């Protein structure tokens, strides 16, 4: 398999070798939003067009042909393929319209291929014939199924967002889903200790500090520690968050995670702030609410400030309850749809202190977690 990243676990920070390597990224990065497919701007060389069409067939995708950049953009593509002859004749205004869409320059290997692509700010270069296999794999991945990213946030008073994130990751993995649990709480102590994962080899956030651009999903999976059947990405217990993690590293990691995992759970910590960059990467948000009146009122105030910028949001209510409250009343009072109730189990705190949270065997937990999981990522037949 041809490497498609700027980073490898054993060569961090050095460009990857191979015909599919990336060019330096322009300031306006490729959008992570879903596109509608692949469009090739018609080249002058019919043989080259036929070669690219065969690659699209090998990737199992439907590729559309456009006469120019304006026509390509009307098709709302996720990826645009361009050839050197187009780059040499296209003016800057037409190329500027492609910003925000992934662009790949495809053509026979030559020095001009790379110089033209660099001059025009292309995202990637595929030098044929050597990069044909890489391009087919890349297009298949970009246009294949993409996993969901679910953020989990606690509210005031230690409502248990991190605990829920760990237990949900374990439950989802038990159903056969590919799962990543990532710690993005910049004020927490990390998930490593509560999961007893300190001695498990694999990458942590500091090892990814040099990542820019695109990560290879298969590499990411193989490099992360496996904990309880799911992959874990956290920082060593007690260490600070790396500078630039949220703005620079996290987007690349989550883009790769969408191709590598069915579900990615993000431990957001307590009460993420309005406008948080990480919330923009989430498809859904689980908010853990306390059943105590004072903490519920504080959570309601926080939710009022966050609501406009939040993704699809569900409430998970934890006991014990204040007088006259139950999970339905709590979620109604907060104004958030109820995903489920998580029982208050005293053994949880002790299990976390010993790093044995995933060893809990509580039937009430399993049923509750199944209902919550079905609310955010329903699967036919899941129990």
TORFI-713078 format. One record per residue (C-alpha): z, y, x; residue in three letters. Coordinates in nm, 2 decimals, m for minus. Each point is the difference from the previous one (the first is absolute). Layout:
REM TORFI-713078
REC        Z        Y        X   rest
REC        Z        Y        X    Ala
...
This chain:
REM TORFI-713078
REC        Z        Y        X   rest
REC     0.00     0.00     0.00    Unk
REC    m0.09     0.34     0.13    Unk
REC     0.29     0.24     0.04    Unk
REC    m0.03     0.31    m0.22    Unk
REC     0.31     0.19     0.09    Unk
REC     0.11     0.26     0.25    Unk
REC     0.31    m0.20     0.06    Unk
REC     0.11    m0.35     0.09    Unk
REC     0.35    m0.14     0.04    Unk
REC    m0.05    m0.07     0.37    Unk
REC    m0.22     0.30     0.08    Unk
REC     0.16     0.27    m0.21    Unk
REC    m0.17     0.34     0.03    Unk
REC    m0.31    m0.12     0.17    Unk
REC    m0.34    m0.01    m0.17    Unk
REC    m0.11    m0.34    m0.12    Unk
REC    m0.30    m0.16     0.16    Unk
REC    m0.29    m0.13    m0.19    Unk
REC    m0.30     0.13    m0.19    Unk
REC     0.20     0.11    m0.30    Unk
REC     0.23     0.24     0.17    Unk
REC     0.08     0.33    m0.15    Unk
REC    m0.09     0.35     0.11    Unk
REC     0.27     0.26     0.02    Unk
REC     0.10     0.11    m0.35    Unk
REC    m0.09     0.33    m0.14    Unk
REC     0.28     0.21    m0.15    Unk
REC    m0.09    m0.08    m0.36    Unk
REC     0.08    m0.37    m0.02    Unk
REC    m0.16    m0.26    m0.21    Unk
REC     0.15    m0.01    m0.35    Unk
REC     0.20    m0.31    m0.09    Unk
REC    m0.10     0.02    m0.36    Unk
REC    m0.21    m0.27    m0.16    Unk
REC    m0.38     0.05     0.02    Unk
REC    m0.29    m0.14    m0.20    Unk
REC    m0.18    m0.19     0.27    Unk
REC    m0.24     0.03     0.30    Unk
REC    m0.30     0.23     0.02    Unk
REC    m0.26     0.00     0.27    Unk
REC    m0.20     0.32     0.05    Unk
REC    m0.35    m0.13     0.04    Unk
REC    m0.12    m0.02     0.36    Unk
REC    m0.35     0.06     0.12    Unk
REC    m0.01    m0.35     0.16    Unk
REC    m0.05    m0.27    m0.27    Unk
REC     0.10    m0.27     0.24    Unk
REC     0.34     0.17     0.06    Unk
REC     0.04     0.04    m0.37    Unk
REC    m0.07    m0.38    m0.05    Unk
REC     0.25    m0.08     0.27    Unk
REC     0.27     0.21    m0.16    Unk
REC    m0.08    m0.16    m0.34    Unk
REC     0.05    m0.35     0.15    Unk
REC     0.34     0.11     0.13    Unk
REC     0.10     0.12    m0.35    Unk
REC    m0.10    m0.33    m0.15    Unk
REC     0.21    m0.18     0.27    Unk
REC     0.29     0.22    m0.11    Unk
REC    m0.05    m0.09    m0.36    Unk
REC    m0.04     0.36    m0.12    Unk
REC    m0.26     0.19    m0.20    Unk
REC    m0.14     0.28     0.21    Unk
REC    m0.18     0.29    m0.15    Unk
REC    m0.28     0.20     0.17    Unk
REC    m0.01     0.39    m0.01    Unk
REC    m0.26     0.23     0.12    Unk
REC     0.24     0.26     0.14    Unk
REC     0.36     0.10     0.02    Unk
REC     0.01     0.18    m0.33    Unk
REC    m0.14    m0.30    m0.19    Unk
REC     0.25    m0.22     0.19    Unk
REC     0.29     0.21    m0.11    Unk
REC    m0.11    m0.01    m0.36    Unk
REC     0.06    m0.37     0.01    Unk
REC     0.37     0.06     0.10    Unk
REC     0.00    m0.25     0.28    Unk
REC     0.30    m0.13     0.20    Unk
REC    m0.22    m0.04     0.31    Unk
REC    m0.32     0.16     0.10    Unk
REC    m0.22    m0.16     0.27    Unk
REC    m0.23     0.23     0.20    Unk
REC    m0.25    m0.06     0.27    Unk
REC    m0.08     0.20     0.31    Unk
REC    m0.33     0.14    m0.13    Unk
REC     0.19     0.15    m0.30    Unk
REC     0.26     0.16     0.23    Unk
REC    m0.26     0.16     0.22    Unk
REC    m0.18     0.16    m0.30    Unk
REC     0.29     0.08    m0.24    Unk
REC     0.15     0.34     0.00    Unk
REC     0.36     0.08     0.02    Unk
REC     0.04     0.10    m0.36    Unk
REC    m0.12    m0.34    m0.13    Unk
REC     0.23    m0.19     0.24    Unk
REC     0.30     0.23    m0.09    Unk
REC    m0.03    m0.14    m0.35    Unk
REC     0.09    m0.34     0.13    Unk
REC     0.35     0.10     0.12    Unk
REC     0.26    m0.21    m0.17    Unk
REC    m0.23    m0.30    m0.03    Unk
REC    m0.01    m0.27     0.27    Unk
REC    m0.32     0.03     0.21    Unk
REC    m0.14    m0.26     0.23    Unk
REC    m0.30     0.06     0.23    Unk
REC    m0.20    m0.32     0.02    Unk
REC    m0.29    m0.05     0.25    Unk
REC    m0.12    m0.19     0.30    Unk
REC     0.23     0.03     0.31    Unk
REC    m0.09     0.31     0.21    Unk
REC     0.17     0.30     0.16    Unk
REC    m0.16     0.22    m0.26    Unk
REC     0.16    m0.20    m0.29    Unk
REC     0.35     0.09     0.13    Unk
REC    m0.08     0.36     0.09    Unk
REC    m0.16     0.07    m0.34    Unk
REC     0.29    m0.15    m0.18    Unk
REC     0.26     0.19     0.20    Unk
REC    m0.19     0.33    m0.04    Unk
REC    m0.01    m0.05    m0.38    Unk
REC     0.36    m0.11    m0.04    Unk
REC    m0.06    m0.35    m0.12    Unk
REC     0.30    m0.22    m0.06    Unk
REC    m0.14    m0.32     0.16    Unk
REC    m0.30    m0.13     0.18    Unk
REC    m0.15    m0.35    m0.05    Unk
REC    m0.24    m0.07     0.29    Unk
REC    m0.24    m0.28    m0.11    Unk
REC    m0.04    m0.29     0.05    Unk
REC     0.34    m0.05     0.17    Unk
REC     0.20     0.18    m0.28    Unk
REC    m0.17    m0.18    m0.29    Unk
REC     0.29    m0.24    m0.05    Unk
REC     0.26     0.28     0.03    Unk
REC    m0.19     0.21    m0.25    Unk
REC    m0.03    m0.28    m0.26    Unk
REC     0.38    m0.07     0.04    Unk
REC     0.09     0.36    m0.03    Unk
REC    m0.21     0.07    m0.31    Unk
REC     0.13    m0.32    m0.17    Unk
REC     0.36     0.11     0.07    Unk
REC    m0.06     0.36    m0.11    Unk
REC    m0.15    m0.12    m0.33    Unk
REC     0.22    m0.29    m0.06    Unk
REC     0.33    m0.02    m0.20    Unk
REC     0.26     0.25     0.10    Unk
REC     0.38    m0.06    m0.04    Unk
REC     0.24     0.23    m0.17    Unk
REC     0.26     0.22     0.16    Unk
REC     0.33     0.03    m0.18    Unk
REC     0.26     0.26     0.10    Unk
REC     0.37    m0.07    m0.07    Unk
REC     0.24     0.28     0.00    Unk
REC     0.38     0.01    m0.05    Unk
REC     0.17     0.29    m0.17    Unk
REC     0.34     0.14     0.05    Unk
REC     0.31    m0.19     0.09    Unk
REC    m0.16    m0.30     0.18    Unk
REC    m0.18    m0.14    m0.31    Unk
REC    m0.16    m0.28     0.21    Unk
REC    m0.36     0.09     0.07    Unk
REC    m0.01    m0.18     0.34    Unk
REC     0.17    m0.31    m0.16    Unk
REC    m0.25    m0.01    m0.28    Unk
REC    m0.29     0.04     0.25    Unk
REC     0.12    m0.30     0.21    Unk
REC     0.06    m0.22    m0.30    Unk
REC    m0.33     0.09    m0.17    Unk
REC    m0.19    m0.08     0.32    Unk
REC     0.16    m0.34     0.02    Unk
REC    m0.07    m0.07    m0.37    Unk
REC    m0.37     0.11     0.03    Unk
REC    m0.05    m0.22     0.30    Unk
REC     0.14    m0.30    m0.19    Unk
REC    m0.27     0.05    m0.26    Unk
REC    m0.27    m0.05     0.27    Unk
REC    m0.09     0.37     0.05    Unk
REC    m0.05     0.14     0.34    Unk
REC     0.28     0.25     0.05    Unk
REC     0.09     0.28     0.24    Unk
REC     0.33     0.17    m0.01    Unk
REC    m0.01     0.33     0.19    Unk
REC     0.30     0.23     0.06    Unk
REC    m0.10     0.37    m0.02    Unk
REC     0.34     0.14    m0.07    Unk
REC     0.06     0.27     0.27    Unk
REC     0.37     0.02    m0.08    Unk
REC     0.09    m0.37    m0.02    Unk
REC     0.12    m0.24     0.26    Unk
REC    m0.31    m0.23    m0.03    Unk
REC    m0.04    m0.33    m0.17    Unk
REC     0.03    m0.21     0.31    Unk
REC     0.38    m0.05    m0.01    Unk
REC     0.04    m0.08    m0.37    Unk
REC    m0.28    m0.27     0.03    Unk
REC     0.14    m0.15     0.32    Unk
REC    m0.34     0.07     0.17    Unk
REC     0.11     0.15     0.33    Unk
REC    m0.10    m0.30     0.20    Unk
REC    m0.33    m0.08    m0.17    Unk
REC    m0.29     0.10     0.23    Unk
REC    m0.27     0.23    m0.13    Unk
REC    m0.09     0.37    m0.02    Unk
REC     0.22     0.28    m0.12    Unk
REC    m0.09     0.35    m0.09    Unk
REC     0.05     0.14     0.36    Unk
REC    m0.27    m0.25     0.12    Unk
REC    m0.25     0.16    m0.24    Unk
REC     0.07     0.36     0.12    Unk
REC    m0.34     0.03     0.17    Unk
REC    m0.21    m0.13    m0.29    Unk
REC    m0.27     0.24    m0.12    Unk
REC    m0.31    m0.09    m0.22    Unk
REC    m0.04    m0.35    m0.13    Unk
REC     0.21    m0.31     0.05    Unk
REC    m0.14    m0.35    m0.02    Unk
REC     0.18    m0.16    m0.30    Unk
REC     0.00    m0.35     0.16    Unk
REC     0.16     0.14     0.32    Unk
REC     0.27     0.17    m0.20    Unk
REC     0.10    m0.31    m0.19    Unk
REC     0.01    m0.21     0.32    Unk
REC     0.21     0.26     0.19    Unk
REC     0.27     0.06    m0.26    Unk
REC     0.32    m0.21    m0.02    Unk
REC     0.02    m0.25    m0.29    Unk
REC     0.33     0.02    m0.19    Unk
REC     0.06    m0.22    m0.30    Unk
REC    m0.37    m0.06    m0.06    Unk
REC    m0.11     0.36     0.02    Unk
REC    m0.09     0.24     0.27    Unk
REC     0.24     0.27     0.11    Unk
REC    m0.07     0.34     0.15    Unk
REC     0.31     0.19     0.09    Unk
REC     0.16     0.17     0.30    Unk
REC     0.28    m0.14     0.21    Unk
REC     0.34     0.04    m0.17    Unk
REC     0.15     0.34     0.06    Unk
REC    m0.31     0.16     0.18    Unk
REC    m0.15     0.32    m0.13    Unk
REC    m0.34     0.03    m0.17    Unk
REC    m0.28     0.07     0.24    Unk
REC    m0.15     0.35    m0.02    Unk
REC    m0.33     0.01    m0.19    Unk
REC     0.06    m0.34    m0.17    Unk
REC    m0.06     0.12    m0.36    Unk
REC    m0.29     0.23     0.07    Unk
REC    m0.19    m0.19     0.27    Unk
REC     0.09    m0.36     0.03    Unk
REC     0.09    m0.10    m0.36    Unk
REC    m0.34     0.07    m0.15    Unk
REC    m0.17    m0.24     0.25    Unk
REC     0.26    m0.27    m0.06    Unk
REC    m0.02     0.02    m0.38    Unk
REC    m0.38     0.00     0.01    Unk
REC     0.01    m0.33     0.20    Unk
REC     0.28    m0.13    m0.22    Unk
REC    m0.21     0.04    m0.32    Unk
REC    m0.26    m0.24     0.15    Unk
REC     0.26    m0.24     0.15    Unk
REC     0.26    m0.04    m0.27    Unk
REC     0.01    m0.03    m0.38    Unk
REC     0.31     0.21    m0.02    Unk
REC     0.16     0.25     0.23    Unk
REC     0.35     0.12    m0.08    Unk
REC     0.11     0.33     0.15    Unk
REC     0.37     0.07     0.03    Unk
REC     0.00     0.37    m0.05    Unk
REC     0.37     0.06     0.03    Unk
REC     0.19     0.23    m0.23    Unk
REC    m0.17     0.26    m0.22    Unk
REC    m0.33     0.06     0.18    Unk
REC    m0.08     0.37    m0.01    Unk
REC    m0.28     0.15    m0.22    Unk
REC    m0.33     0.02     0.19    Unk
REC     0.10    m0.29     0.23    Unk
REC    m0.31    m0.13     0.18    Unk
REC     0.10    m0.36    m0.04    Unk
REC     0.01     0.03    m0.38    Unk
REC    m0.37     0.08     0.01    Unk
REC    m0.06    m0.35     0.14    Unk
REC     0.19    m0.18    m0.28    Unk
REC    m0.17    m0.16    m0.30    Unk
REC     0.34    m0.03    m0.17    Unk
REC     0.35     0.11     0.04    Unk
REC     0.32    m0.18    m0.08    Unk
REC     0.31     0.22    m0.04    Unk
REC     0.34    m0.17     0.01    Unk
REC     0.24     0.17    m0.24    Unk
REC     0.38    m0.04    m0.01    Unk
REC     0.17    m0.07    m0.33    Unk
REC     0.27     0.26     0.07    Unk
REC    m0.03     0.32    m0.20    Unk
REC     0.04     0.25     0.28    Unk
REC    m0.25    m0.17     0.23    Unk
REC    m0.24    m0.04    m0.29    Unk
REC     0.01     0.38    m0.06    Unk
REC    m0.07     0.07     0.37    Unk
REC    m0.29    m0.25    m0.01    Unk
REC    m0.14     0.17    m0.31    Unk
REC     0.01     0.34     0.17    Unk
REC    m0.18    m0.15     0.31    Unk
REC    m0.26    m0.17    m0.22    Unk
REC    m0.08     0.33    m0.17    Unk
REC    m0.10     0.15     0.33    Unk
REC    m0.20    m0.30     0.12    Unk
REC    m0.17    m0.11    m0.32    Unk
REC    m0.32     0.21     0.03    Unk
REC    m0.09    m0.15     0.35    Unk
REC     0.12    m0.36    m0.06    Unk
REC    m0.23    m0.30    m0.06    Unk
REC     0.04    m0.24    m0.29    Unk
REC     0.38    m0.03    m0.01    Unk
REC     0.25    m0.26    m0.13    Unk
REC     0.37    m0.01    m0.02    Unk
REC     0.23    m0.29     0.13    Unk
REC     0.35     0.04    m0.13    Unk
REC     0.30    m0.13     0.18    Unk
REC     0.35    m0.05    m0.14    Unk
REC     0.28     0.05    m0.04    Unk
REC    m0.04     0.22    m0.30    Unk
REC     0.19     0.30    m0.12    Unk
REC     0.14     0.00    m0.35    Unk
REC    m0.27    m0.02    m0.27    Unk
REC    m0.28    m0.07     0.25    Unk
REC    m0.23    m0.29     0.05    Unk
REC    m0.34    m0.03     0.19    Unk
REC    m0.20     0.12    m0.30    Unk
REC     0.21     0.31    m0.05    Unk
REC     0.01     0.08     0.37    Unk
REC    m0.38    m0.02     0.04    Unk
REC    m0.05     0.20    m0.32    Unk
REC     0.24     0.27     0.13    Unk
REC    m0.18     0.02     0.33    Unk
REC    m0.34     0.01    m0.18    Unk
REC    m0.15    m0.29     0.20    Unk
REC    m0.14    m0.32    m0.13    Unk
REC     0.23    m0.30     0.04    Unk
REC    m0.13    m0.28     0.22    Unk
REC     0.32    m0.20    m0.01    Unk
REC     0.38    m0.03     0.06    Unk
REC     0.14    m0.13     0.33    Unk
REC     0.35    m0.14    m0.04    Unk
REC     0.28     0.13     0.21    Unk
REC     0.10    m0.29     0.23    Unk
REC     0.29     0.06     0.23    Unk
REC    m0.13    m0.25     0.26    Unk
REC    m0.30     0.22     0.08    Unk
REC     0.19     0.25     0.22    Unk
REC     0.17    m0.27     0.20    Unk
REC    m0.33    m0.19     0.05    Unk
REC    m0.17     0.32     0.13    Unk
REC     0.29     0.06     0.24    Unk
REC    m0.05    m0.34     0.14    Unk
REC    m0.38     0.03     0.01    Unk
REC    m0.03    m0.28    m0.26    Unk
REC    m0.14     0.18    m0.30    Unk
REC    m0.29    m0.24    m0.05    Unk
REC     0.23    m0.29    m0.01    Unk
REC     0.14     0.10    m0.34    Unk
REC    m0.07    m0.26    m0.26    Unk
REC     0.08     0.16    m0.34    Unk
REC    m0.19    m0.12    m0.30    Unk
REC     0.05     0.34    m0.18    Unk
REC    m0.16     0.18     0.29    Unk
REC    m0.30    m0.23     0.00    Unk
REC    m0.07     0.06    m0.37    Unk
REC     0.06     0.38     0.03    Unk
REC    m0.23     0.03     0.30    Unk
REC    m0.27    m0.20    m0.17    Unk
REC     0.00     0.25    m0.29    Unk
REC     0.00     0.30     0.23    Unk
REC    m0.28    m0.14     0.21    Unk
REC    m0.21    m0.07    m0.31    Unk
REC     0.04     0.36    m0.11    Unk
REC    m0.15     0.14     0.32    Unk
REC    m0.24    m0.28     0.09    Unk
REC    m0.06    m0.23    m0.29    Unk
REC    m0.16    m0.34     0.08    Unk
REC    m0.10    m0.24    m0.28    Unk
REC     0.24    m0.29    m0.01    Unk
REC     0.26     0.16     0.23    Unk
REC     0.35    m0.10    m0.09    Unk
